[in-house]
Amino acid sequence: MESENVLQIVYALDFAACAHSTQRRKGGKREPYINHLTEVARLAAEATNGTDDKLIIAALLHDVLEDQSMHVSYEMIVEKFGKEVADIVQEVTDDRSLPKAERKRMQVMHAPHLSQRAKILKIADKSANLESILKTPPLDWSITRKREYFDWAAEVVAGCRGVNAWIEAVFDERLNRAKF
């Protein structure tokens, strides 16, 4: 990978860490949110054998529009990381003005229509979320709530299948480890 690509990835990591600095994961350990972003980026990097720096950058930034819309805009991502990255991030961003149930329904509906990169990113994100629930679930989540999340994630990923066998296998392995 060229040094300028590596620098862009590091800039994206720094940008994401700053943007999400006050956020914590929902799990019992309340891990820094950046842990989730780096796991998703690692999965995207592994899925593409490290050859798609734009996807890796988008993975690091994938929640910034959704979670930090007061401070970060699509235009800001275009300016700092380019339109290609900003478009991938925008593709996987939920509309927070909608009720949660509608956002979840829309993810299932939109998944088959995502670009290949966005599908890989979506599967990596869901895979990371499954792993988090398996290892350190939110303390207030019942077994039913966990199962509902796993079932919904499987519906979203079903719309993304056929894009990358490796990331699909990671998702399936985590899905199959659930014992609830």
Backbone as a chain_set.jsonl record, in Angstrom:
{"seq": "MESENVLQIVYALDFAACAHSTQRRKGGKREPYINHLTEVARLAAEATNGTDDKLIIAALLHDVLEDQSMHVSYEMIVEKFGKEVADIVQEVTDDRSLPKAERKRMQVMHAPHLSQRAKILKIADKSANLESILKTPPLDWSITRKREYFDWAAEVVAGCRGVNAWIEAVFDERLNRAKF", "coords": {"N": [[0.848, -1.172, 0.0], [0.532, 2.221, -0.767], [2.325, 4.979, 0.72], [0.827, 7.345, 1.048], [-1.769, 6.369, 1.141], [-1.724, 4.888, 3.495], [-1.313, 6.977, 5.284], [-3.775, 8.338, 4.968], [-5.514, 6.454, 6.054], [-4.641, 6.468, 8.722], [-5.197, 9.139, 9.349], [-7.982, 9.007, 9.162], [-8.525, 7.227, 11.242], [-7.699, 8.781, 13.433], [-9.5, 10.935, 13.141], [-11.971, 9.601, 13.5], [-11.618, 8.653, 16.125], [-11.495, 11.049, 17.56], [-14.021, 12.15, 16.899], [-15.78, 10.314, 18.053], [-15.085, 10.327, 20.705], [-16.351, 10.576, 23.228], [-18.135, 8.538, 23.321], [-19.328, 5.291, 24.328], [-19.419, 1.724, 24.132], [-22.406, -0.304, 24.238], [-22.203, -2.571, 25.725], [-21.514, -4.628, 28.675], [-18.924, -4.025, 29.576], [-18.559, -1.461, 28.76], [-16.853, -0.426, 26.71], [-14.552, 1.76, 24.961], [-15.897, 3.46, 22.145], [-14.379, 3.535, 19.843], [-13.142, 1.083, 19.685], [-15.024, -0.59, 18.481], [-15.136, 0.566, 15.922], [-12.529, 0.172, 14.978], [-12.466, -2.608, 14.911], [-14.379, -3.171, 12.926], [-13.121, -1.946, 10.751], [-10.802, -3.525, 10.623], [-11.93, -6.01, 9.937], [-13.007, -5.354, 7.421], [-10.642, -4.759, 6.105], [-9.35, -7.262, 6.181], [-11.178, -8.754, 4.689], [-10.76, -7.756, 2.165], [-8.159, -8.272, 1.718], [-6.496, -6.192, 2.464], [-6.4, -4.437, 0.33], [-8.116, -2.366, -0.307], [-8.121, 0.672, 0.441], [-9.945, 2.794, 0.6], [-12.34, 1.599, 1.433], [-11.528, 0.673, 3.951], [-11.064, 3.1, 5.246], [-13.673, 4.153, 5.115], [-14.896, 2.278, 6.753], [-13.795, 2.901, 9.252], [-15.026, 5.33, 9.589], [-17.724, 4.807, 9.519], [-19.919, 5.222, 11.268], [-19.982, 7.893, 11.801], [-21.555, 9.949, 10.569], [-24.092, 9.237, 11.353], [-23.973, 9.168, 14.186], [-22.718, 11.537, 14.903], [-23.846, 13.8, 13.723], [-24.285, 16.446, 14.358], [-21.814, 17.578, 14.405], [-20.322, 16.589, 12.303], [-20.412, 16.417, 8.814], [-21.609, 15.178, 5.627], [-20.341, 16.618, 3.612], [-18.036, 17.446, 4.93], [-16.704, 15.022, 5.229], [-16.271, 14.439, 2.53], [-14.513, 16.542, 1.921], [-12.295, 15.956, 3.574], [-11.684, 13.237, 3.099], [-12.524, 12.463, 0.605], [-14.943, 11.994, -2.064], [-15.604, 9.375, -2.769], [-15.185, 7.818, -0.417], [-16.932, 9.199, 1.302], [-19.375, 8.667, 0.067], [-19.679, 5.882, 0.482], [-19.853, 5.817, 3.278], [-22.173, 7.324, 3.617], [-24.025, 5.627, 2.397], [-24.337, 3.552, 4.281], [-25.435, 4.774, 6.431], [-27.922, 5.322, 8.82], [-31.103, 6.982, 8.879], [-31.592, 9.058, 11.344], [-33.814, 10.496, 12.022], [-35.978, 8.925, 11.788], [-38.157, 6.563, 13.459], [-36.788, 3.962, 15.574], [-37.625, 1.291, 14.934], [-38.451, 1.608, 12.293], [-36.062, 2.426, 11.087], [-34.607, 0.068, 11.355], [-36.146, -1.658, 9.766], [-35.781, -0.409, 7.305], [-33.057, -0.859, 6.884], [-33.026, -3.593, 6.308], [-34.542, -3.574, 3.962], [-32.99, -1.935, 2.247], [-30.527, -3.203, 2.044], [-30.048, -5.148, -0.142], [-29.596, -3.393, -2.214], [-27.318, -1.955, -1.865], [-23.983, -0.791, -2.656], [-21.163, -2.864, -3.638], [-18.969, -2.449, -1.918], [-20.235, -1.183, 0.262], [-21.866, -3.261, 1.078], [-19.991, -5.15, 2.018], [-18.965, -3.656, 4.133], [-21.305, -3.365, 5.684], [-21.782, -6.049, 6.423], [-19.433, -6.529, 7.871], [-19.796, -4.711, 9.978], [-22.137, -5.725, 11.214], [-21.128, -8.224, 11.932], [-19.165, -7.487, 13.8], [-20.823, -6.392, 15.743], [-22.284, -8.678, 16.538], [-20.233, -10.192, 17.706], [-19.574, -8.545, 19.841], [-21.965, -8.649, 21.343], [-21.954, -11.348, 21.968], [-19.643, -11.531, 23.594], [-19.599, -9.356, 25.5], [-22.391, -8.531, 26.379], [-24.999, -5.972, 26.409], [-25.989, -5.111, 29.676], [-28.663, -4.945, 30.328], [-30.003, -6.411, 28.419], [-32.187, -8.933, 27.569], [-32.346, -12.51, 26.982], [-34.146, -12.886, 24.924], [-34.084, -10.358, 23.671], [-31.448, -10.333, 22.727], [-31.558, -12.516, 20.918], [-33.442, -11.497, 19.108], [-31.953, -9.376, 18.027], [-29.868, -10.794, 16.748], [-31.374, -12.272, 14.885], [-32.476, -10.2, 13.336], [-30.113, -8.982, 12.358], [-29.218, -11.08, 10.764], [-31.167, -11.012, 8.79], [-30.605, -8.536, 7.559], [-27.995, -9.027, 6.622], [-28.544, -11.112, 4.865], [-29.483, -9.776, 2.638], [-27.158, -8.771, 1.666], [-25.536, -10.773, 0.81], [-23.297, -12.759, -1.235], [-21.282, -11.115, -1.948], [-18.752, -11.24, -0.696], [-17.123, -13.961, 0.247], [-15.468, -14.533, 2.453], [-16.007, -12.583, 4.53], [-18.685, -13.102, 4.88], [-18.564, -15.682, 5.9], [-17.339, -15.163, 8.362], [-19.369, -13.699, 9.616], [-21.384, -15.714, 9.657], [-20.179, -17.666, 11.315], [-20.107, -16.331, 13.764], [-22.815, -15.847, 14.153], [-23.73, -18.477, 14.401], [-22.567, -19.215, 16.794], [-24.171, -18.284, 18.772], [-25.99, -19.056, 21.629], [-28.61, -18.789, 22.475]], "CA": [[0.0, 0.0, 0.0], [1.324, 3.448, -0.852], [2.387, 5.709, 1.991], [-0.282, 8.313, 1.151], [-2.957, 5.611, 1.542], [-1.551, 4.589, 4.914], [-1.565, 8.236, 5.99], [-5.215, 8.606, 4.957], [-6.122, 5.542, 7.031], [-4.303, 6.973, 10.052], [-5.994, 10.361, 9.534], [-9.366, 8.58, 9.401], [-8.548, 6.674, 12.596], [-7.641, 9.92, 14.338], [-10.767, 11.658, 12.992], [-13.01, 8.79, 14.135], [-11.367, 8.637, 17.572], [-11.907, 12.356, 18.086], [-15.468, 12.325, 16.722], [-16.506, 9.396, 18.937], [-14.301, 10.251, 21.949], [-17.168, 10.471, 24.443], [-19.045, 7.394, 23.2], [-18.965, 3.983, 24.839], [-20.248, 0.616, 23.648], [-23.524, -0.635, 25.128], [-21.905, -3.794, 26.472], [-21.237, -4.576, 30.096], [-17.609, -3.436, 29.849], [-18.604, -0.041, 28.353], [-15.609, -0.177, 25.987], [-14.551, 2.951, 24.098], [-16.547, 3.174, 20.869], [-13.364, 3.365, 18.796], [-12.86, -0.351, 19.575], [-15.944, -1.105, 17.466], [-14.747, 1.083, 14.607], [-11.305, -0.491, 14.522], [-12.787, -4.0, 14.566], [-15.047, -3.154, 11.621], [-12.076, -1.64, 9.756], [-9.955, -4.716, 10.485], [-12.678, -7.009, 9.172], [-13.06, -4.885, 6.026], [-9.29, -4.916, 5.561], [-9.119, -8.69, 5.961], [-12.058, -9.21, 3.604], [-10.217, -7.286, 0.885], [-6.71, -8.503, 1.764], [-5.809, -4.91, 2.634], [-6.215, -3.769, -0.962], [-9.106, -1.312, -0.543], [-7.956, 1.687, 1.475], [-11.171, 3.608, 0.692], [-13.272, 0.838, 2.258], [-11.0, 0.678, 5.312], [-11.342, 4.443, 5.769], [-15.127, 4.232, 5.31], [-15.216, 1.451, 7.924], [-13.46, 3.691, 10.438], [-15.941, 6.478, 9.663], [-19.067, 4.38, 9.129], [-20.976, 5.704, 12.162], [-19.777, 9.298, 12.145], [-22.696, 10.77, 10.149], [-25.247, 8.814, 12.145], [-23.805, 9.473, 15.603], [-22.105, 12.851, 15.137], [-24.371, 14.693, 12.678], [-24.197, 17.843, 14.804], [-20.44, 18.044, 14.252], [-19.71, 16.049, 11.09], [-21.337, 16.37, 7.679], [-21.17, 14.485, 4.413], [-19.404, 17.521, 2.927], [-16.771, 17.416, 5.664], [-16.036, 13.762, 4.871], [-15.79, 14.629, 1.154], [-13.351, 17.436, 1.965], [-11.146, 15.336, 4.239], [-11.369, 11.87, 2.671], [-12.948, 12.252, -0.772], [-16.333, 11.64, -2.35], [-15.739, 7.916, -2.789], [-15.336, 7.404, 0.976], [-18.162, 9.806, 1.835], [-20.532, 7.951, -0.497], [-19.807, 4.597, 1.176], [-20.339, 6.123, 4.629], [-23.577, 7.745, 3.506], [-24.827, 4.438, 2.06], [-24.606, 2.714, 5.45], [-25.919, 5.638, 7.506], [-29.358, 5.343, 9.093], [-31.764, 8.271, 9.054], [-31.932, 9.123, 12.77], [-35.107, 11.158, 12.231], [-36.998, 7.875, 11.761], [-38.194, 5.714, 14.659], [-35.843, 2.848, 15.527], [-38.194, 0.142, 14.211], [-38.441, 1.943, 10.865], [-34.653, 2.386, 10.651], [-34.235, -1.347, 11.236], [-36.848, -2.173, 8.588], [-35.138, 0.177, 6.129], [-31.781, -1.551, 6.658], [-33.333, -4.856, 5.632], [-35.026, -3.252, 2.61], [-31.935, -1.317, 1.435], [-29.318, -4.032, 1.961], [-29.755, -5.704, -1.466], [-29.331, -2.332, -3.184], [-26.063, -1.3, -1.535], [-22.823, -1.099, -3.494], [-20.384, -3.997, -3.116], [-18.192, -1.999, -0.76], [-21.155, -0.947, 1.383], [-22.308, -4.572, 1.564], [-18.893, -5.693, 2.833], [-18.953, -2.856, 5.352], [-22.496, -3.705, 6.469], [-21.567, -7.375, 7.021], [-18.387, -6.362, 8.885], [-20.416, -4.028, 11.111], [-23.023, -6.673, 11.905], [-20.253, -9.239, 12.534], [-18.578, -6.888, 14.998], [-21.887, -6.27, 16.739], [-22.564, -10.005, 17.073], [-19.127, -10.557, 18.597], [-19.726, -7.744, 21.053], [-23.087, -9.199, 22.118], [-21.521, -12.649, 22.488], [-18.605, -11.391, 24.619], [-19.971, -8.412, 26.562], [-23.71, -7.997, 26.018], [-25.559, -4.95, 27.3], [-26.454, -5.75, 30.909], [-30.128, -4.958, 30.406], [-30.579, -7.162, 27.307], [-32.651, -10.284, 27.867], [-32.04, -13.5, 25.944], [-35.052, -12.587, 23.805], [-33.566, -9.167, 22.985], [-30.248, -10.756, 21.999], [-31.997, -13.339, 19.8], [-34.07, -10.59, 18.139], [-30.894, -8.664, 17.317], [-29.202, -11.754, 15.865], [-32.3, -12.569, 13.778], [-32.55, -9.009, 12.478], [-28.814, -8.855, 11.684], [-29.199, -12.113, 9.72], [-32.01, -10.507, 7.694], [-29.843, -7.489, 6.867], [-26.872, -9.668, 5.919], [-29.097, -11.902, 3.753], [-29.56, -8.879, 1.485], [-25.798, -8.399, 1.249], [-24.774, -11.986, 0.468], [-22.77, -12.918, -2.587], [-20.3, -10.072, -2.209], [-17.433, -11.606, -0.207], [-17.301, -15.215, 0.987], [-14.742, -14.521, 3.72], [-16.734, -11.818, 5.553], [-19.934, -13.826, 5.118], [-18.223, -16.808, 6.78], [-17.12, -14.59, 9.695], [-20.705, -13.424, 10.157], [-22.064, -16.988, 9.924], [-19.549, -18.302, 12.474], [-20.566, -15.613, 14.961], [-24.256, -16.11, 14.267], [-23.906, -19.859, 14.846], [-22.08, -19.36, 18.181], [-25.199, -17.839, 19.716], [-26.639, -20.166, 22.349], [-29.814, -18.287, 23.125]], "C": [[0.897, 1.239, 0.0], [1.255, 4.232, 0.447], [1.251, 6.722, 2.136], [-1.588, 7.615, 1.564], [-2.906, 5.279, 3.024], [-1.826, 5.844, 5.737], [-3.051, 8.549, 6.05], [-5.946, 7.704, 5.959], [-5.857, 6.042, 8.45], [-5.069, 8.267, 10.341], [-7.454, 9.996, 9.848], [-9.506, 7.998, 10.81], [-8.552, 7.801, 13.625], [-8.961, 10.702, 14.322], [-11.887, 10.913, 13.714], [-12.842, 8.781, 15.655], [-11.795, 9.947, 18.213], [-13.423, 12.525, 18.025], [-16.262, 11.5, 17.72], [-15.897, 9.339, 20.349], [-15.14, 10.088, 23.219], [-18.107, 9.267, 24.424], [-18.442, 6.127, 23.785], [-19.881, 2.956, 24.205], [-21.33, 0.32, 24.677], [-23.222, -1.808, 26.041], [-21.535, -3.552, 27.919], [-19.903, -3.941, 30.45], [-17.533, -1.957, 29.466], [-17.298, 0.382, 27.661], [-15.688, 1.127, 25.195], [-15.104, 2.584, 22.714], [-15.544, 2.936, 19.744], [-12.993, 1.89, 18.637], [-13.751, -0.991, 18.512], [-15.487, -0.681, 16.074], [-13.483, 0.407, 14.091], [-11.552, -1.958, 14.19], [-13.445, -4.072, 13.19], [-14.022, -2.882, 10.518], [-11.159, -2.831, 9.537], [-10.65, -5.791, 9.662], [-12.766, -6.621, 7.694], [-11.698, -5.052, 5.36], [-8.989, -6.385, 5.261], [-9.947, -9.214, 4.801], [-11.502, -8.854, 2.236], [-8.706, -7.474, 0.794], [-5.923, -7.197, 1.827], [-5.666, -4.096, 1.37], [-7.153, -2.587, -1.197], [-9.054, -0.276, 0.573], [-9.201, 2.554, 1.647], [-12.208, 2.903, 1.572], [-12.815, 0.818, 3.72], [-11.278, 2.028, 5.978], [-12.842, 4.589, 6.046], [-15.549, 3.415, 6.527], [-14.911, 2.205, 9.214], [-14.468, 4.813, 10.671], [-17.409, 6.096, 9.571], [-20.199, 4.878, 10.024], [-20.925, 7.208, 12.415], [-20.945, 10.193, 11.716], [-23.924, 10.485, 11.011], [-25.149, 9.293, 13.59], [-23.336, 10.896, 15.884], [-22.603, 13.908, 14.148], [-24.35, 16.163, 13.082], [-22.82, 18.433, 14.497], [-19.778, 17.62, 12.943], [-20.77, 15.954, 9.999], [-20.739, 15.545, 6.544], [-20.1, 15.327, 3.711], [-18.039, 17.541, 3.612], [-15.998, 16.137, 5.326], [-15.494, 13.855, 3.443], [-14.509, 15.451, 1.168], [-12.114, 16.747, 2.525], [-10.707, 14.01, 3.626], [-11.839, 11.535, 1.258], [-14.38, 11.752, -0.901], [-16.565, 10.137, -2.297], [-15.976, 7.369, -1.367], [-16.652, 7.923, 1.534], [-19.403, 9.086, 1.32], [-20.749, 6.602, 0.186], [-20.383, 4.83, 2.572], [-21.819, 6.492, 4.574], [-24.504, 6.56, 3.207], [-25.228, 3.626, 3.288], [-25.141, 3.511, 6.643], [-27.441, 5.592, 7.608], [-29.848, 6.781, 9.205], [-32.284, 8.336, 10.485], [-33.251, 9.848, 13.037], [-36.254, 10.143, 12.247], [-37.004, 7.113, 13.09], [-37.288, 4.489, 14.47], [-36.372, 1.659, 14.73], [-38.183, 0.389, 12.702], [-37.018, 1.928, 10.319], [-34.213, 0.942, 10.438], [-34.891, -1.97, 10.001], [-36.18, -1.676, 7.309], [-33.782, -0.484, 5.848], [-32.006, -2.855, 5.914], [-33.722, -4.579, 4.18], [-33.906, -2.743, 1.7], [-30.723, -2.216, 1.193], [-29.048, -4.592, 0.556], [-29.331, -4.658, -2.503], [-28.047, -1.564, -2.892], [-24.991, -1.653, -2.556], [-22.071, -2.272, -2.884], [-19.596, -3.608, -1.876], [-19.09, -1.815, 0.462], [-21.68, -2.267, 1.942], [-21.233, -5.218, 2.437], [-18.849, -4.963, 4.17], [-20.133, -3.206, 6.253], [-22.314, -5.062, 7.154], [-20.493, -7.297, 8.108], [-18.957, -5.713, 10.143], [-21.307, -4.978, 11.906], [-22.196, -7.77, 12.578], [-19.633, -8.724, 13.826], [-19.622, -6.762, 16.103], [-22.231, -7.622, 17.358], [-21.487, -10.417, 18.076], [-19.233, -9.805, 19.923], [-20.843, -8.29, 21.942], [-22.71, -10.553, 22.708], [-20.558, -12.498, 23.666], [-19.026, -10.514, 25.788], [-21.319, -7.771, 26.224], [-24.124, -6.845, 26.929], [-26.209, -5.639, 28.501], [-27.969, -5.867, 30.979], [-30.788, -5.724, 29.254], [-30.935, -8.581, 27.755], [-32.186, -11.231, 26.755], [-32.903, -13.238, 24.715], [-34.533, -11.413, 23.003], [-32.325, -9.514, 22.169], [-30.638, -11.555, 20.761], [-32.628, -12.465, 18.716], [-33.015, -9.824, 17.345], [-30.204, -9.594, 16.319], [-30.078, -12.076, 14.655], [-32.39, -11.404, 12.806], [-31.242, -8.826, 11.699], [-28.715, -9.869, 10.542], [-30.059, -11.686, 8.529], [-31.279, -9.448, 6.877], [-28.749, -8.132, 6.024], [-27.373, -10.52, 4.752], [-29.183, -11.06, 2.485], [-28.212, -8.472, 0.934], [-25.004, -9.587, 0.71], [-24.374, -12.015, -1.005], [-21.681, -11.921, -2.927], [-18.883, -10.463, -1.787], [-17.573, -12.823, 0.708], [-16.627, -15.184, 2.352], [-15.539, -13.796, 4.801], [-18.08, -12.47, 5.861], [-19.697, -15.003, 6.058], [-17.965, -16.326, 8.207], [-18.47, -14.326, 10.351], [-21.401, -14.731, 10.557], [-21.499, -17.69, 11.155], [-20.038, -17.638, 13.758], [-22.059, -15.846, 15.198], [-24.504, -17.493, 14.859], [-23.388, -20.116, 16.263], [-23.126, -18.967, 19.205], [-25.9, -19.055, 20.33], [-27.856, -19.647, 23.123], [-30.969, -18.293, 22.155]], "O": [[1.909, 1.279, 0.7], [0.268, 4.166, 1.18], [0.762, 6.935, 3.245], [-2.415, 8.207, 2.257], [-3.912, 5.374, 3.727], [-2.494, 5.78, 6.769], [-3.541, 8.986, 7.091], [-6.882, 8.142, 6.628], [-6.76, 6.038, 9.287], [-5.539, 8.469, 11.46], [-8.078, 10.618, 10.708], [-10.499, 8.253, 11.49], [-9.327, 7.769, 14.581], [-9.473, 11.083, 15.375], [-12.664, 11.519, 14.452], [-13.825, 8.891, 16.388], [-12.393, 9.951, 19.289], [-14.039, 12.987, 18.986], [-17.312, 11.942, 18.188], [-16.167, 8.403, 21.101], [-14.662, 9.508, 24.194], [-18.799, 9.007, 25.408], [-17.23, 5.914, 23.749], [-20.993, 3.28, 23.788], [-21.185, 0.656, 25.852], [-23.92, -2.014, 27.033], [-21.276, -2.422, 28.334], [-19.767, -3.369, 31.531], [-16.565, -1.275, 29.802], [-16.717, 1.417, 27.991], [-16.776, 1.549, 24.803], [-14.803, 1.514, 22.186], [-15.837, 2.209, 18.795], [-12.568, 1.484, 17.555], [-13.295, -1.83, 17.735], [-15.46, -1.497, 15.153], [-13.378, 0.104, 12.902], [-10.918, -2.499, 13.285], [-13.104, -4.935, 12.381], [-14.057, -3.521, 9.466], [-10.776, -3.124, 8.404], [-10.036, -6.411, 8.793], [-12.614, -7.473, 6.818], [-11.611, -5.437, 4.194], [-8.439, -6.708, 4.209], [-9.467, -10.03, 4.014], [-11.741, -9.564, 1.26], [-8.052, -6.914, -0.086], [-4.813, -7.109, 1.303], [-4.881, -3.148, 1.337], [-7.001, -1.874, -2.189], [-9.831, -0.331, 1.526], [-9.477, 3.005, 2.759], [-12.881, 3.553, 2.372], [-13.64, 0.934, 4.626], [-11.681, 2.081, 7.14], [-13.232, 5.094, 7.099], [-16.459, 3.813, 7.254], [-15.691, 2.149, 10.164], [-14.729, 5.198, 11.811], [-18.266, 6.979, 9.548], [-21.342, 4.947, 9.572], [-21.744, 7.737, 13.167], [-21.291, 11.121, 12.447], [-24.688, 11.39, 11.347], [-26.133, 9.77, 14.155], [-23.536, 11.407, 16.986], [-21.853, 14.812, 13.779], [-24.395, 17.037, 12.216], [-22.68, 19.646, 14.346], [-18.789, 18.219, 12.521], [-21.88, 15.475, 10.231], [-19.542, 15.26, 6.511], [-19.078, 14.8, 3.271], [-17.007, 17.642, 2.947], [-14.779, 16.172, 5.157], [-14.381, 13.402, 3.173], [-13.532, 15.099, 0.507], [-11.011, 16.931, 2.01], [-9.521, 13.683, 3.624], [-11.579, 10.437, 0.766], [-14.945, 11.17, 0.026], [-17.609, 9.683, -1.83], [-16.87, 6.55, -1.156], [-17.402, 7.177, 2.165], [-20.374, 8.915, 2.057], [-21.89, 6.221, 0.444], [-21.295, 4.121, 2.996], [-22.616, 6.025, 5.389], [-25.627, 6.501, 3.706], [-26.327, 3.073, 3.337], [-25.279, 2.97, 7.741], [-28.152, 5.793, 6.624], [-29.095, 7.68, 9.579], [-33.308, 7.73, 10.801], [-33.753, 9.818, 14.16], [-37.366, 10.462, 12.668], [-35.978, 7.028, 13.766], [-37.055, 4.044, 13.347], [-35.637, 1.079, 13.93], [-37.931, -0.531, 11.925], [-36.791, 1.464, 9.201], [-33.531, 0.63, 9.462], [-34.249, -2.729, 9.275], [-36.029, -2.428, 6.346], [-33.406, -0.647, 4.688], [-31.26, -3.185, 4.992], [-33.273, -5.279, 3.273], [-33.872, -3.077, 0.516], [-29.976, -2.006, 0.237], [-27.909, -4.518, 0.095], [-28.774, -5.002, -3.546], [-27.723, -0.613, -3.605], [-25.074, -2.677, -3.234], [-22.317, -2.635, -1.734], [-19.561, -4.352, -0.896], [-18.745, -2.242, 1.564], [-21.915, -2.381, 3.145], [-21.545, -5.774, 3.49], [-18.711, -5.591, 5.22], [-19.966, -3.329, 7.467], [-22.649, -5.212, 8.329], [-20.628, -7.931, 9.154], [-18.63, -6.127, 11.256], [-21.232, -5.024, 13.134], [-22.53, -8.202, 13.681], [-19.583, -9.439, 14.827], [-19.323, -7.004, 17.272], [-22.447, -7.711, 18.566], [-21.79, -10.925, 19.156], [-19.006, -10.373, 20.991], [-20.681, -8.382, 23.158], [-23.106, -10.871, 23.829], [-20.644, -13.254, 24.634], [-18.831, -10.888, 26.944], [-21.376, -6.607, 25.828], [-23.668, -6.744, 28.069], [-26.904, -6.643, 28.342], [-28.499, -6.779, 31.613], [-32.011, -5.692, 29.123], [-30.088, -9.323, 28.254], [-31.693, -10.789, 25.718], [-32.428, -13.36, 23.586], [-34.538, -11.46, 21.773], [-32.169, -9.039, 21.044], [-30.116, -11.308, 19.674], [-32.372, -12.673, 17.53], [-33.157, -9.639, 16.136], [-29.982, -9.214, 15.17], [-29.584, -12.145, 13.529], [-32.381, -11.6, 11.59], [-31.273, -8.544, 10.501], [-28.188, -9.554, 9.474], [-29.713, -11.972, 7.383], [-31.329, -9.462, 5.647], [-28.6, -7.814, 4.844], [-26.679, -10.633, 3.741], [-28.98, -11.571, 1.384], [-28.13, -7.892, -0.148], [-23.898, -9.404, 0.2], [-25.0, -11.404, -1.872], [-21.205, -11.88, -4.062], [-17.915, -10.068, -2.437], [-18.088, -12.711, 1.82], [-17.154, -15.746, 3.312], [-15.73, -14.342, 5.888], [-18.559, -12.392, 6.993], [-20.531, -15.292, 6.915], [-18.335, -17.007, 9.163], [-18.686, -14.688, 11.507], [-21.94, -14.841, 11.658], [-22.254, -18.247, 11.952], [-20.349, -18.323, 14.731], [-22.493, -16.022, 16.337], [-25.376, -17.666, 15.71], [-23.734, -21.13, 16.869], [-22.984, -19.283, 20.386], [-26.341, -19.959, 19.62], [-28.09, -20.023, 24.272], [-32.08, -17.903, 22.515]]}, "num_chains": 1, "name": "protein.A"}
